[in-house]
Amino acid sequence: MSVLTPLYLLGVLAVAGPIIFHLIRRSPSGQIPFSSLLFLTPSPPRLARRSRLDNILLLILRASVLCLLAFAFARPFLRQKAEWNVGDDETRRRTAVLIDTSASLRRGNLWDRARAEARRALGETGPTDEIALIAFDRSTQPIVTFRESSQMEAGRRQALALARLNELKPSWNGTDLGRALIDTVAAIEDVADPSESAGRISRRIVLVTDLQRGSRLESLGEFEWPRDVELIVRSVTDDASNAGLQRLADPTEGDREPRIRVVNDAGSRRERFRLRWLGIEGKPIGDPVDAYVPPGESRVVRMPRPKEPASARSIVLEGDGTLFDNTLHVADEPRQEAIVLFLGNDRADDPEGLLYYLDRVFLDTPRRTIRISAQSPSVPITIDPRHPIPLAIVAAEVSPEQARRLRDLARAGSTILDVATQPGRGQTLATLLDVPPHPIEESRSRDSLIGEIAFDHPIFAPFAPPQFRDFTRIHFWKHRKLDAHSLAGARVLARFDNGDPAVAERPIEKGNVIALASGWSRSDSQLARSSKFVPMMMAMLDRRDPRPFVEEEHLVGDSIQLPTAQAMTIRKPSGASIRIKPGATVFDQADEPGIYTVELPDGPRSIAVNLDPAESRTEPIGIETLEQYGCRLAKPADQPLDREQLRQLQNAELEGRQKLWRWLILAAVGILIVETGLAGRGRRALAGETGAGGPSS
């Protein structure tokens, strides 16, 4: 057993106190008062013997309390086999070299310096050390694992790690430093130690990074850093200033001038910049736009579009000395034309018909022109393969041949909306669903309401929030009865309050057929005059082609939702082509900024992928920021621990785990309780003897 603070053992000298008090001469016990002697001056008795110790048990208890307290303050601990080896043999180490490969390392010569620091860290490991090499950007990639290095000869571990380090290159991804540190700690702790060497391995992480302000550290907030894992930070920085670009969302749908945010570093020595459009071949287009951005601030600049047409352009920032983040890619597709086919006898200027309201529902957007093609049911359907028909509305009975052509459209991915405007044989709906004809009858119910709606379906999903679910103000004066059994397994999406199906849908290969039991003319319902009509019709139009990747900004490393699940080819900015297999819904190989071209049957479409804006925040943060997040930073390399310091750290670690002083304090308290009881018992016995020896009255 050893003690951490031996000076407190001097408190044992306090044991002399109880012994001295016990040796002090006291008045003899058993005095008997006599009334005749009350007026005489008392004189101390003459003792024939020297002072001797009385109540030996109480003396031992009181001395034991003082010894236990002194020993507790000295903080004793038991030495174990699992202590650090501070003898003649060198302590083994488990070292993980964590190197930053994010896009911010592309500045100047930072990558060469970072790789040199990683080589130095690997070179400082011993032949018996366990080594791992881990790279990180927005994700963590193990290059050499502990298990892989442990299976190799001791002399080859460094060579393997250095060889793979030379193959590393900085990526275009952002930086998630917090997640990388957590993953590296997990890699260190996942290695199983043999029982005989447990506790003899010092574990550390050597972090090589530029510590730029854009490094994400939020995940460290809820992470408890291990006490025995040290973090050694070797940062590489430069004095060059930097400015970056970020595209903001359009304030309105019709605004065709992109809004660009220019961010300037706090330590920048430049404040005047110019923004310019670049064409597909990288040549400047149009006039530049000046931007004044003081250091540490940002400004939003509107970029007027040039007159020259182009499907993909870029915006470049001029006047900045750091070039890796000075290009912003913009992919605006050419205006697409979508055709809504209407088969019926209505006139566009007749407010009593259905076509009158369709002209006011489908409005053009900056990315799409919607054209309504109204055809008579008796005229053969003409389909131009260059212009897709995402939605076809059938408001009258058509011939079986036309119904079969509509069914072919549904197989190709279109939505066919069959509106039951009047009772009849239902031949068109039966042909669309490929079922026997079933008569459609007029319902006897008047002034019906929709009482049951499937809000999980895309048509009604816009009304899923509670504030939009109210359909009680939409009255249906008349509707037709759709037999659910005759719909051949179609899903009923909405029902009237009497239980009749109001809206039913059945998938047909890539597309679907939707049956509506009532029209939206003024004689049938109030649907066209409600706020629910436009979102419902737009949802039907967008079922085929929602165009997900033109509605949001994509960053390097993002998974991009594909517009269709069919086979396609995607051409990367570097020129490499990637074949997408049928059934794939996402593209997860966007590993560089630029314009990605998707080859589709209806023409190519472009995807803009840009650098993470956080990578432009290149000013370094202090190393104390990592300490504030709980990381245990190692001492500077110029202050190495000697053997005695290492031994003291070991002793403090063992004492902190054992905490034997708590048991000593409890033992002292227990002895004090026993001593108090014995002392009180002795006083009561003495008082009894004194009372018994007094004179009787």
C-alpha positions as CSV (number, residue, x, y, z in Angstrom):
1,M,0.0,0.0,0.0
2,S,1.2,3.5,-0.8
3,V,0.0,7.0,0.0
4,L,-0.5,9.9,-2.4
5,T,0.2,12.8,0.0
6,P,2.6,11.4,2.7
7,L,3.0,14.7,4.6
8,Y,-0.5,14.2,6.1
9,L,0.9,11.3,8.0
10,L,2.5,13.8,10.4
11,G,-1.0,14.1,11.8
12,V,-0.3,10.8,13.6
13,L,1.7,12.9,16.1
14,A,-1.7,14.2,17.4
15,V,-2.0,10.8,19.1
16,A,0.1,12.3,21.9
17,G,-2.9,14.5,22.9
18,P,-5.1,11.8,24.4
19,I,-2.2,10.3,26.2
20,I,-1.2,13.6,27.8
21,F,-4.8,14.2,28.9
22,H,-5.0,10.8,30.4
23,L,-1.8,11.4,32.4
24,I,-2.9,14.7,33.9
25,R,-3.4,14.4,37.6
26,R,-7.0,14.5,38.6
27,S,-8.9,14.5,41.9
28,P,-9.3,11.0,43.4
29,S,-12.6,9.5,42.8
30,G,-15.1,8.3,45.4
31,Q,-15.3,11.6,47.5
32,I,-17.7,11.6,50.4
33,P,-18.9,15.1,51.6
34,F,-19.0,15.7,55.5
35,S,-20.9,18.7,56.8
36,S,-18.4,19.4,59.5
37,L,-15.6,19.9,57.0
38,L,-17.4,22.3,54.7
39,F,-15.8,25.3,56.3
40,L,-12.2,24.0,55.9
41,T,-9.9,24.9,53.0
42,P,-9.4,21.8,50.8
43,S,-5.9,20.6,50.1
44,P,-4.9,18.2,47.4
45,P,-4.1,14.8,48.6
46,R,-0.6,13.4,48.6
47,L,-0.3,10.6,46.1
48,A,1.9,7.7,47.0
49,R,2.3,6.5,43.4
50,R,3.0,8.3,40.1
51,S,0.3,9.1,37.6
52,R,-0.8,6.2,35.6
53,L,-3.1,5.6,32.6
54,D,-6.8,5.1,33.2
55,N,-9.5,3.8,30.8
56,I,-7.1,2.2,28.4
57,L,-9.9,1.3,25.9
58,L,-11.0,4.9,25.5
59,L,-7.4,6.0,25.0
60,I,-7.0,3.4,22.2
61,L,-10.2,4.4,20.5
62,R,-9.4,8.1,20.5
63,A,-5.9,7.5,19.2
64,S,-7.3,5.2,16.5
65,V,-9.6,8.0,15.3
66,L,-6.7,10.4,14.9
67,C,-4.6,7.8,13.1
68,L,-7.4,7.0,10.7
69,L,-8.0,10.6,9.9
70,A,-4.3,11.3,9.2
71,F,-4.2,8.2,7.0
72,A,-7.3,9.2,5.1
73,F,-5.9,12.7,4.4
74,A,-2.8,11.0,3.1
75,R,-5.0,9.3,0.4
76,P,-3.8,5.7,0.4
77,F,-4.1,3.4,-2.5
78,L,-3.2,-0.2,-3.4
79,R,-0.8,-0.8,-6.2
80,Q,-2.0,-3.1,-8.9
81,K,-0.6,-5.0,-11.8
82,A,-2.5,-2.9,-14.2
83,E,-0.4,0.2,-13.6
84,W,1.7,2.0,-16.2
85,N,5.1,0.6,-16.8
86,V,7.6,3.3,-15.7
87,G,10.4,0.9,-15.2
88,D,13.2,0.2,-17.6
89,D,10.9,-1.0,-20.5
90,E,9.4,1.6,-22.7
91,T,5.6,2.2,-22.4
92,R,3.6,0.8,-25.4
93,R,1.4,3.3,-27.2
94,R,-1.7,3.0,-29.3
95,T,-1.6,5.9,-31.7
96,A,-4.3,7.0,-34.2
97,V,-3.1,9.6,-36.7
98,L,-6.3,11.5,-37.8
99,I,-5.6,13.6,-40.9
100,D,-8.0,16.2,-42.4
101,T,-8.7,15.7,-46.2
102,S,-11.5,18.3,-46.6
103,A,-11.6,20.9,-49.3
104,S,-10.1,23.6,-47.2
105,L,-6.7,21.7,-47.3
106,R,-6.6,22.6,-51.1
107,R,-5.4,26.1,-50.1
108,G,-1.8,26.9,-51.1
109,N,0.6,24.2,-49.7
110,L,-1.5,23.2,-46.7
111,W,-1.9,19.6,-48.0
112,D,1.8,19.1,-48.3
113,R,2.4,20.5,-44.8
114,A,-0.4,18.3,-43.4
115,R,1.0,15.2,-45.0
116,A,4.5,16.1,-43.6
117,E,3.0,16.4,-40.1
118,A,1.3,13.1,-40.4
119,R,4.6,11.5,-41.5
120,R,6.3,13.0,-38.5
121,A,3.6,11.6,-36.2
122,L,4.0,8.1,-37.7
123,G,7.8,8.4,-37.5
124,E,7.6,9.1,-33.7
125,T,5.9,5.7,-33.0
126,G,7.9,2.8,-31.7
127,P,8.3,-0.6,-33.3
128,T,5.9,-2.2,-30.7
129,D,3.3,0.6,-30.9
130,E,-0.1,0.0,-32.4
131,I,-0.8,2.3,-35.3
132,A,-3.9,3.5,-37.2
133,L,-4.2,6.0,-40.0
134,I,-7.7,7.6,-40.4
135,A,-8.7,10.3,-42.9
136,F,-11.8,12.5,-42.5
137,D,-13.8,15.2,-44.2
138,R,-17.6,15.1,-43.8
139,S,-17.2,11.4,-43.0
140,T,-14.5,9.2,-41.5
141,Q,-12.5,6.8,-43.7
142,P,-10.1,4.3,-42.0
143,I,-6.9,4.0,-44.1
144,V,-5.0,1.6,-41.8
145,T,-6.9,0.0,-38.9
146,F,-5.5,-1.2,-35.6
147,R,-6.4,-4.7,-36.5
148,E,-4.7,-4.6,-39.8
149,S,-1.5,-3.2,-38.3
150,S,-1.5,-5.7,-35.4
151,Q,-1.4,-8.5,-37.9
152,M,1.8,-7.3,-39.5
153,E,5.4,-7.5,-38.3
154,A,6.4,-4.6,-36.1
155,G,8.9,-3.2,-38.6
156,R,6.4,-3.0,-41.4
157,R,3.6,-1.1,-39.7
158,Q,5.1,2.3,-40.3
159,A,6.0,1.5,-43.9
160,L,2.4,0.5,-44.6
161,A,0.9,3.6,-43.1
162,L,3.4,5.9,-44.9
163,A,2.7,4.2,-48.2
164,R,-1.0,4.7,-47.9
165,L,-0.5,8.3,-46.6
166,N,1.3,9.1,-49.9
167,E,-1.8,8.0,-51.8
168,L,-4.2,10.3,-50.0
169,K,-5.5,13.5,-51.7
170,P,-7.8,16.2,-50.3
171,S,-11.4,15.8,-51.4
172,W,-14.1,18.4,-52.1
173,N,-16.2,17.6,-49.0
174,G,-16.9,19.7,-46.0
175,T,-15.4,19.1,-42.5
176,D,-17.1,17.3,-39.6
177,L,-14.3,17.3,-37.0
178,G,-16.5,16.4,-34.1
179,R,-17.8,13.2,-35.7
180,A,-14.2,12.3,-36.8
181,L,-12.9,12.6,-33.2
182,I,-15.8,10.5,-31.9
183,D,-15.2,7.8,-34.5
184,T,-11.5,7.7,-33.8
185,V,-12.1,7.3,-30.0
186,A,-14.4,4.4,-30.8
187,A,-11.7,2.8,-33.0
188,I,-9.2,3.1,-30.2
189,E,-11.6,1.6,-27.6
190,D,-12.8,-1.2,-29.8
191,V,-9.3,-2.9,-29.7
192,A,-9.3,-5.7,-27.1
193,D,-6.3,-5.6,-24.8
194,P,-4.8,-8.9,-23.4
195,S,-5.4,-9.2,-19.7
196,E,-1.6,-9.1,-18.9
197,S,-1.1,-5.8,-20.8
198,A,-4.3,-4.0,-19.8
199,G,-3.5,-0.6,-18.4
200,R,0.1,-0.6,-19.9
201,I,-0.9,1.0,-23.2
202,S,-1.1,4.8,-23.4
203,R,-3.8,5.8,-26.0
204,R,-3.6,9.0,-28.0
205,I,-4.9,10.7,-31.1
206,V,-2.7,12.9,-33.3
207,L,-4.9,15.3,-35.1
208,V,-3.5,17.0,-38.3
209,T,-5.9,19.7,-39.5
210,D,-6.1,23.4,-40.4
211,L,-8.6,24.0,-37.5
212,Q,-10.7,26.2,-39.8
213,R,-13.8,27.8,-38.3
214,G,-16.0,25.9,-40.7
215,S,-15.1,22.6,-39.0
216,R,-18.3,21.2,-37.3
217,L,-17.8,20.4,-33.6
218,E,-21.5,20.2,-32.5
219,S,-21.5,16.4,-32.1
220,L,-18.8,16.7,-29.3
221,G,-21.3,18.5,-27.1
222,E,-22.9,15.4,-25.8
223,F,-19.8,13.2,-25.9
224,E,-17.9,12.2,-22.8
225,W,-14.2,12.2,-23.7
226,P,-12.3,9.2,-22.1
227,R,-9.8,10.1,-19.4
228,D,-7.0,7.9,-20.7
229,V,-7.1,9.2,-24.4
230,E,-4.9,12.2,-25.1
231,L,-5.4,14.5,-28.1
232,I,-2.3,16.0,-29.7
233,V,-3.2,18.7,-32.2
234,R,-0.8,19.6,-35.0
235,S,-2.4,22.4,-37.0
236,V,-1.4,23.8,-40.3
237,T,-2.5,27.3,-41.2
238,D,-1.6,30.1,-43.6
239,D,-1.9,33.8,-43.6
240,A,-3.8,34.1,-46.9
241,S,-7.2,35.7,-46.8
242,N,-10.2,34.1,-48.3
243,A,-13.7,35.0,-49.6
244,G,-16.4,32.5,-50.6
245,L,-19.7,32.3,-52.5
246,Q,-23.1,30.9,-51.6
247,R,-26.4,30.9,-53.5
248,L,-29.5,31.9,-51.6
249,A,-33.0,30.7,-52.3
250,D,-35.0,32.8,-54.8
251,P,-37.2,35.3,-52.8
252,T,-40.1,34.7,-55.3
253,E,-40.8,31.9,-57.8
254,G,-40.7,34.4,-60.7
255,D,-37.4,36.0,-59.7
256,R,-34.8,34.9,-62.3
257,E,-31.9,36.8,-60.8
258,P,-30.0,34.6,-58.4
259,R,-29.0,36.1,-55.1
260,I,-25.4,35.4,-54.2
261,R,-23.9,35.9,-50.7
262,V,-20.2,36.9,-50.6
263,V,-18.5,36.1,-47.3
264,N,-15.1,37.7,-46.4
265,D,-12.7,36.4,-43.7
266,A,-12.2,38.6,-40.6
267,G,-8.5,38.8,-41.2
268,S,-8.8,39.5,-44.9
269,R,-6.7,42.2,-46.5
270,R,-9.2,42.7,-49.4
271,E,-12.6,44.1,-49.5
272,R,-13.4,44.8,-53.2
273,F,-14.5,41.9,-55.4
274,R,-16.2,41.3,-58.8
275,L,-18.7,38.6,-59.7
276,R,-18.9,37.4,-63.3
277,W,-20.9,34.8,-65.3
278,L,-19.1,32.0,-67.1
279,G,-20.5,30.1,-70.0
280,I,-20.4,26.4,-70.5
281,E,-16.9,26.6,-71.9
282,G,-15.6,28.7,-69.1
283,K,-15.6,32.0,-71.1
284,P,-16.9,35.2,-69.4
285,I,-20.4,36.3,-70.3
286,G,-22.0,39.7,-69.8
287,D,-20.8,42.5,-67.6
288,P,-19.3,41.9,-64.1
289,V,-21.0,43.0,-60.9
290,D,-18.9,44.8,-58.2
291,A,-19.2,43.8,-54.6
292,Y,-17.8,45.6,-51.6
293,V,-17.4,43.3,-48.6
294,P,-15.5,44.5,-45.5
295,P,-13.4,41.9,-43.6
296,G,-15.5,39.7,-41.3
297,E,-18.8,40.6,-43.0
298,S,-21.0,39.4,-45.9
299,R,-23.0,41.0,-48.6
300,V,-25.9,39.7,-50.8
301,V,-25.5,40.5,-54.5
302,R,-28.0,40.1,-57.3
303,M,-26.6,38.6,-60.5
304,P,-28.6,39.7,-63.6
305,R,-28.7,36.9,-66.1
306,P,-26.9,37.4,-69.4
307,K,-28.8,37.4,-72.7
308,E,-26.9,34.5,-74.2
309,P,-28.9,31.3,-73.6
310,A,-27.2,28.5,-71.8
311,S,-28.5,25.5,-69.8
312,A,-25.6,25.5,-67.3
313,R,-23.5,28.4,-66.1
314,S,-21.1,29.3,-63.3
315,I,-20.5,32.4,-61.3
316,V,-16.9,33.2,-60.5
317,L,-15.5,35.6,-57.8
318,E,-12.6,37.8,-58.9
319,G,-10.2,39.6,-56.6
320,D,-9.7,36.8,-54.0
321,G,-6.3,35.3,-53.6
322,T,-7.6,31.8,-52.6
323,L,-9.2,30.2,-55.6
324,F,-10.5,26.8,-54.3
325,D,-14.0,28.2,-53.4
326,N,-14.4,31.0,-55.9
327,T,-16.7,29.3,-58.3
328,L,-20.5,28.8,-57.8
329,H,-22.3,26.5,-60.2
330,V,-25.8,27.2,-61.4
331,A,-27.9,24.8,-63.3
332,D,-31.2,26.2,-64.6
333,E,-32.9,23.9,-67.0
334,P,-34.5,25.3,-70.1
335,R,-38.1,25.9,-69.8
336,Q,-40.0,22.6,-70.1
337,E,-43.4,22.2,-71.8
338,A,-45.9,19.9,-70.2
339,I,-49.2,19.1,-71.9
340,V,-52.5,18.5,-70.0
341,L,-54.8,16.5,-72.3
342,F,-58.5,17.2,-71.9
343,L,-61.0,15.0,-73.6
344,G,-64.5,16.5,-73.4
345,N,-67.1,18.6,-75.1
346,D,-66.7,21.7,-72.9
347,R,-65.7,25.1,-74.3
348,A,-62.9,27.1,-72.7
349,D,-65.2,30.1,-72.2
350,D,-68.1,28.3,-70.7
351,P,-68.2,28.7,-66.9
352,E,-70.6,25.8,-66.6
353,G,-68.0,23.4,-67.9
354,L,-64.8,21.8,-66.6
355,L,-62.4,23.2,-69.1
356,Y,-63.1,26.8,-68.0
357,Y,-61.5,26.2,-64.6
358,L,-58.5,24.2,-65.9
359,D,-57.2,27.3,-67.8
360,R,-57.0,29.1,-64.4
361,V,-55.4,26.3,-62.4
362,F,-52.3,25.3,-64.4
363,L,-50.2,28.5,-64.5
364,D,-46.7,28.7,-66.0
365,T,-43.6,28.8,-63.8
366,P,-40.1,29.9,-64.5
367,R,-39.1,26.3,-65.2
368,R,-42.2,24.9,-66.8
369,T,-44.8,25.9,-69.4
370,I,-48.1,24.1,-69.1
371,R,-50.3,23.9,-72.2
372,I,-53.8,22.5,-72.1
373,S,-54.7,20.5,-75.2
374,A,-58.5,20.2,-75.5
375,Q,-59.7,17.5,-77.9
376,S,-63.1,16.2,-78.7
377,P,-63.8,12.6,-77.6
378,S,-64.6,11.6,-81.1
379,V,-61.3,12.7,-82.6
380,P,-58.4,10.3,-82.4
381,I,-55.8,11.2,-79.7
382,T,-52.6,12.7,-81.1
383,I,-49.5,12.3,-79.0
384,D,-46.2,14.1,-79.7
385,P,-43.3,12.0,-78.2
386,R,-41.3,15.2,-77.9
387,H,-43.8,16.7,-75.4
388,P,-44.8,14.5,-72.5
389,I,-48.4,14.3,-71.3
390,P,-48.1,13.9,-67.5
391,L,-51.9,14.4,-67.0
392,A,-54.9,13.4,-69.1
393,I,-58.4,14.4,-68.0
394,V,-61.3,12.3,-69.4
395,A,-64.7,14.2,-69.0
396,A,-66.7,12.1,-71.5
397,E,-67.0,8.6,-72.8
398,V,-64.4,7.8,-75.5
399,S,-64.1,5.0,-77.9
400,P,-62.4,1.7,-76.8
401,E,-59.5,2.5,-79.1
402,Q,-58.9,5.9,-77.5
403,A,-59.3,4.3,-74.0
404,R,-56.6,1.8,-74.8
405,R,-54.3,4.6,-75.9
406,L,-54.9,6.4,-72.6
407,R,-54.1,3.1,-70.8
408,D,-50.8,3.0,-72.7
409,L,-50.1,6.6,-71.5
410,A,-50.7,5.3,-67.9
411,R,-48.3,2.4,-68.5
412,A,-45.6,5.0,-69.6
413,G,-46.1,7.0,-66.4
414,S,-48.9,9.4,-67.0
415,T,-51.9,10.1,-64.7
416,I,-55.3,9.5,-66.2
417,L,-58.2,11.3,-64.4
418,D,-61.6,9.9,-65.3
419,V,-64.3,12.3,-64.2
420,A,-67.8,10.9,-63.9
421,T,-69.8,13.9,-65.1
422,Q,-72.9,11.9,-65.8
423,P,-74.3,8.4,-65.4
424,G,-73.7,5.8,-68.1
425,R,-72.2,2.4,-69.0
426,G,-68.7,3.2,-67.6
427,Q,-67.1,1.7,-70.6
428,T,-64.1,4.1,-70.6
429,L,-63.3,3.5,-67.0
430,A,-63.6,-0.2,-67.4
431,T,-61.2,-0.2,-70.4
432,L,-58.7,1.9,-68.4
433,L,-58.8,-0.5,-65.5
434,D,-59.1,-3.6,-67.8
435,V,-62.2,-4.9,-66.1
436,P,-65.8,-5.7,-67.3
437,P,-68.0,-2.7,-67.8
438,H,-70.1,-1.7,-64.8
439,P,-73.0,0.8,-65.0
440,I,-72.4,4.2,-63.3
441,E,-75.6,5.4,-61.6
442,E,-76.6,8.8,-60.3
443,S,-76.6,8.9,-56.5
444,R,-79.8,9.9,-54.7
445,S,-77.9,11.8,-52.1
446,R,-77.9,15.6,-52.4
447,D,-75.5,18.1,-50.8
448,S,-72.9,15.5,-49.8
449,L,-69.7,16.2,-48.0
450,I,-66.4,14.4,-48.0
451,G,-66.0,12.6,-44.7
452,E,-63.1,10.2,-45.0
453,I,-59.8,11.1,-46.7
454,A,-56.4,9.3,-47.0
455,F,-54.0,12.1,-46.1
456,D,-51.0,9.9,-46.6
457,H,-51.6,9.9,-50.4
458,P,-49.7,12.4,-52.5
459,I,-52.9,14.0,-53.8
460,F,-54.1,14.9,-50.3
461,A,-50.7,15.1,-48.6
462,P,-50.7,19.0,-48.9
463,F,-53.7,19.0,-46.6
464,A,-52.3,16.7,-43.9
465,P,-51.6,19.5,-41.4
466,P,-54.5,20.0,-39.0
467,Q,-55.1,23.6,-40.1
468,F,-55.8,22.4,-43.7
469,R,-57.9,19.2,-43.1
470,D,-61.2,20.9,-43.2
471,F,-63.2,19.8,-46.3
472,T,-66.7,20.5,-44.8
473,R,-67.1,23.7,-46.8
474,I,-66.9,21.9,-50.1
475,H,-70.5,20.8,-51.0
476,F,-71.2,18.3,-53.7
477,W,-74.7,18.8,-55.1
478,K,-74.6,15.7,-57.2
479,H,-72.3,12.7,-57.6
480,R,-72.3,9.3,-59.2
481,K,-72.0,6.0,-57.5
482,L,-68.7,4.2,-58.1
483,D,-68.9,0.5,-57.1
484,A,-65.7,-0.2,-55.2
485,H,-65.9,-3.9,-56.3
486,S,-66.0,-2.9,-59.9
487,L,-62.8,-0.8,-59.5
488,A,-60.7,-4.0,-59.5
489,G,-58.7,-3.4,-56.3
490,A,-58.4,0.3,-56.6
491,R,-57.7,2.2,-53.4
492,V,-60.4,4.5,-52.2
493,L,-58.7,7.8,-51.3
494,A,-61.8,9.7,-50.2
495,R,-65.5,8.9,-49.4
496,F,-68.7,10.9,-49.2
497,D,-70.5,11.1,-45.9
498,N,-72.9,8.4,-47.0
499,G,-70.0,5.9,-47.7
500,D,-69.9,6.2,-51.5
501,P,-66.3,6.4,-53.0
502,A,-65.5,10.0,-54.0
503,V,-61.9,9.5,-55.3
504,A,-60.3,6.1,-56.1
505,E,-56.9,5.3,-57.6
506,R,-55.4,2.2,-59.2
507,P,-51.7,2.0,-60.3
508,I,-51.1,0.9,-63.9
509,E,-47.4,0.0,-64.2
510,K,-45.5,3.3,-64.1
511,G,-48.6,5.5,-64.0
512,N,-52.0,5.4,-62.4
513,V,-55.8,5.9,-63.1
514,I,-57.8,8.1,-60.8
515,A,-61.6,8.0,-60.8
516,L,-63.5,11.1,-59.5
517,A,-67.2,10.5,-58.7
518,S,-68.3,14.1,-59.4
519,G,-67.1,17.0,-61.5
520,W,-66.1,20.5,-60.5
521,S,-68.7,22.4,-62.5
522,R,-71.0,24.7,-60.7
523,S,-73.9,22.3,-61.1
524,D,-72.0,19.4,-59.6
525,S,-70.0,20.8,-56.7
526,Q,-68.1,23.7,-55.1
527,L,-64.7,22.0,-55.6
528,A,-63.4,24.4,-58.3
529,R,-64.1,27.4,-56.1
530,S,-62.4,26.1,-53.0
531,S,-58.8,26.5,-52.0
532,K,-58.2,22.7,-52.2
533,F,-58.7,22.5,-56.0
534,V,-55.4,23.9,-57.2
535,P,-53.1,21.9,-54.9
536,M,-55.0,18.7,-55.8
537,M,-54.7,19.2,-59.6
538,M,-51.0,20.2,-59.3
539,A,-50.4,17.1,-57.3
540,M,-51.9,15.0,-60.0
541,L,-49.8,16.8,-62.6
542,D,-46.5,16.3,-60.7
543,R,-47.1,12.6,-60.0
544,R,-44.9,11.7,-63.1
545,D,-42.1,14.2,-62.8
546,P,-41.7,16.0,-59.4
547,R,-38.2,17.2,-60.5
548,P,-36.7,17.0,-57.0
549,F,-33.1,18.0,-57.8
550,V,-33.9,21.5,-59.2
551,E,-35.8,22.6,-56.1
552,E,-32.8,22.6,-53.7
553,E,-29.1,23.3,-53.5
554,H,-26.9,20.2,-53.6
555,L,-23.5,20.1,-51.9
556,V,-20.6,17.7,-52.6
557,G,-21.2,14.4,-50.9
558,D,-25.0,14.7,-50.9
559,S,-27.3,11.9,-52.0
560,I,-29.4,13.3,-54.9
561,Q,-32.9,12.1,-55.5
562,L,-33.2,10.8,-59.1
563,P,-36.2,11.9,-61.2
564,T,-37.1,8.4,-62.3
565,A,-36.2,4.8,-61.4
566,Q,-35.4,3.8,-64.9
567,A,-31.9,3.2,-66.3
568,M,-29.9,6.4,-67.1
569,T,-26.4,7.7,-67.5
570,I,-25.0,10.6,-65.5
571,R,-22.0,12.5,-66.7
572,K,-19.8,14.0,-64.0
573,P,-18.0,17.4,-64.4
574,S,-14.7,15.6,-65.0
575,G,-16.2,13.9,-68.0
576,A,-16.6,10.4,-66.5
577,S,-19.9,8.7,-67.1
578,I,-21.7,6.6,-64.6
579,R,-24.4,4.1,-65.6
580,I,-27.4,4.0,-63.2
581,K,-29.2,0.7,-63.0
582,P,-33.0,0.4,-63.2
583,G,-34.7,0.8,-59.9
584,A,-32.1,3.2,-58.3
585,T,-33.7,6.2,-56.7
586,V,-30.6,8.1,-55.4
587,F,-27.2,9.1,-56.8
588,D,-24.5,9.2,-54.2
589,Q,-21.4,9.7,-56.2
590,A,-21.4,13.5,-56.3
591,D,-17.8,13.8,-55.1
592,E,-16.7,17.0,-56.9
593,P,-18.3,20.4,-57.6
594,G,-19.7,21.2,-61.0
595,I,-22.6,20.5,-63.3
596,Y,-23.8,16.8,-63.5
597,T,-25.7,15.9,-66.7
598,V,-28.5,13.3,-66.5
599,E,-29.3,11.7,-69.8
600,L,-33.0,10.9,-69.9
601,P,-35.3,9.8,-72.8
602,D,-37.0,13.2,-72.9
603,G,-33.7,15.0,-73.0
604,P,-30.7,15.9,-70.7
605,R,-31.1,17.6,-67.4
606,S,-28.5,19.3,-65.3
607,I,-27.7,19.1,-61.6
608,A,-25.6,21.8,-59.9
609,V,-23.3,20.5,-57.1
610,N,-21.4,23.1,-55.1
611,L,-18.8,23.2,-52.3
612,D,-20.0,23.4,-48.7
613,P,-20.2,27.1,-47.8
614,A,-18.6,26.3,-44.4
615,E,-15.3,25.4,-46.1
616,S,-15.0,29.1,-47.0
617,R,-14.7,30.0,-43.3
618,T,-10.9,29.4,-43.3
619,E,-9.9,31.6,-40.4
620,P,-8.4,29.3,-37.7
621,I,-9.9,28.7,-34.3
622,G,-8.0,28.4,-31.1
623,I,-7.0,25.0,-29.8
624,E,-8.8,25.8,-26.5
625,T,-12.0,25.4,-28.4
626,L,-11.4,21.7,-28.4
627,E,-10.7,21.7,-24.7
628,Q,-14.0,23.5,-24.1
629,Y,-15.8,20.6,-25.8
630,G,-14.2,18.2,-23.3
631,C,-11.2,16.9,-25.3
632,R,-8.2,16.0,-23.1
633,L,-5.3,17.8,-24.7
634,A,-1.8,16.5,-24.3
635,K,1.0,18.6,-22.8
636,P,3.1,20.5,-25.4
637,A,5.9,18.5,-26.9
638,D,8.6,20.8,-25.5
639,Q,7.5,19.8,-21.9
640,P,7.9,16.0,-21.9
641,L,6.9,14.0,-18.8
642,D,9.9,12.5,-16.9
643,R,9.7,9.2,-15.1
644,E,8.8,10.7,-11.7
645,Q,5.9,12.8,-13.2
646,L,4.6,9.7,-15.0
647,R,4.7,7.8,-11.7
648,Q,2.8,10.5,-9.9
649,L,0.1,10.5,-12.6
650,Q,-0.2,6.7,-12.2
651,N,-0.6,7.0,-8.5
652,A,-3.2,9.7,-8.8
653,E,-5.1,7.6,-11.3
654,L,-5.1,4.5,-9.0
655,E,-6.1,6.6,-6.0
656,G,-8.9,8.3,-7.9
657,R,-10.3,4.9,-8.9
658,Q,-10.0,3.2,-5.5
659,K,-10.9,6.1,-3.1
660,L,-9.9,4.2,0.1
661,W,-10.1,7.4,2.1
662,R,-13.9,7.1,2.1
663,W,-13.7,3.8,4.1
664,L,-11.2,5.3,6.5
665,I,-13.5,8.2,7.2
666,L,-16.4,5.8,7.8
667,A,-14.3,3.7,10.2
668,A,-13.3,6.8,12.1
669,V,-16.9,7.9,12.5
670,G,-17.8,4.4,13.7
671,I,-15.1,4.4,16.3
672,L,-16.2,7.9,17.5
673,I,-19.7,6.5,18.1
674,V,-18.4,3.6,20.1
675,E,-16.0,5.9,22.1
676,T,-18.9,8.3,22.9
677,G,-21.0,5.4,24.2
678,L,-18.3,4.0,26.4
679,A,-17.4,7.4,27.8
680,G,-21.0,8.2,28.7
681,R,-21.4,4.8,30.3
682,G,-18.3,5.5,32.5
683,R,-19.7,8.9,33.6
684,R,-23.0,7.4,34.6
685,A,-21.3,4.7,36.6
686,L,-19.1,7.3,38.4
687,A,-22.1,9.4,39.2
688,G,-23.9,6.4,40.7
689,E,-21.0,5.6,42.9
690,T,-20.8,9.1,44.2
691,G,-24.4,9.2,45.0
692,A,-24.3,5.9,46.9
693,G,-21.5,6.9,49.2
694,G,-23.1,10.2,50.5
695,P,-24.5,10.5,54.0
696,S,-28.1,9.6,54.7
697,S,-30.5,12.1,56.1
